[in-house]
């Protein structure tokens, strides 16, 4: 295992809480934007989370990979869908995205395994 994505998501949640307490108005607005962006519309929430996961890879954001992999599992994404989305991320991000694609798949697998155990 390269990284423990579940632990990363948990640790970041605590750190994000600190930011939320220190800057409540900004984080409240960010949370409202996140809800507006991810709510189902023409695209369903699963598709939006897969897009967010691909962007996470393309911009190389570990925390984003953790949270959007977790959300993809929650909204019923399959490993095959994640792999197809990783293809688009690779196409858009080239070599560096290949490294993050491998990590995004690992994160998705860890969250899927945990979800299957509950």
N, C-alpha and C positions, 0 to 999 in steps of 0.2 A: 504494500500500500504506500503510495506516494505521500498523500496528505490525509488527515482525518477531517473530512468535510463536515461531518455532524458536529464535531468538537469546535471547528472553526465557526460554524453558524451560531452555536451556543455562546462562544466567547464574544463574537461580534455583537450579538444581541445585547449583552451586558454593556459593552462599550457604547453602542448606539443609544442605550437608555441614558447614559451619562450625557451624551450630546443633546438628547431630547430634553433632559432636565435643565441643561445650560442654555439652550436656545429653543424654548418651547414653541414660539410662534412660527419660526422657520420650519422646524420639524413637523409641526401640525400641517402647515401648507404642503410640505413634501409628501406627507402621508395622504393628504387629500388628492394630490396629483397622482400618486401611485394607485389609489383606488380608481380614480377616473380613467387612468390609462389601462388598467388591467381588467376592469369590468367588461363583461361580454357585450358586444355590440354586433357589428357585421362579422367580426372575428370573435371566436370564443376565447375564453380565458386561457385554455390550454395552449392554443395557437399563439397567443400573446406571450405566454411564458416561454414557449420555445423560441420565439423571436428574441426575447430578452436574454435567453441563454446564449444564443448565437452572438448577440452583441457583446455579452460578457466575455466571450472568447475573443472576439475581434479587438476589444479594447484592453484585454488582459487584466481583468479585475477578479481576483480570487474570491473576495467576499460576494461579489455579484454571481459568480459561478456557483458558490455554495447556496445562496438564497434562491436563485432561479432554478437550480437543479432540484432543490427541495420542493419548490412550488410546482415544477413540472410533474413530479411524482404525485403530489397532492391532487393535481387536476387530471390525472389519468394518462399522462404521456407514456408512450411505449419506448423501449430502447431503440427500436427501429426508427421511430420518429426523431429521437435525439440524434441518432447517427446521420440521418438525412440532413438535419439542421446543422450538424457539425460540418457536413460537406459544404453547405452554403457559407458557414463561418470561415472555413479554410479558403474557399474561393475569394472571399472578401478580405481576408487578413493575411494570406500567404503563410510563409514558414512559421513565424512566431505563433500564429493561430493554431498550427498543428500541435504545438506543445500544450496549449490551453485546451484544445479539443480533447486530447488524451486525459487531461485532468477533469474536464466537464463530464466525460463518460464515466470516469472513476467516481466522481461525486454522485452522479445519477445512480450508479449501481449501489453505492453505499446506502443512499436514502431508500432505494427500492427494497434492498435487503431488510432494512430496519422496518419499513412499512409492512413487509410480508410477515414479520415476526410479531406484529401487534394484532 
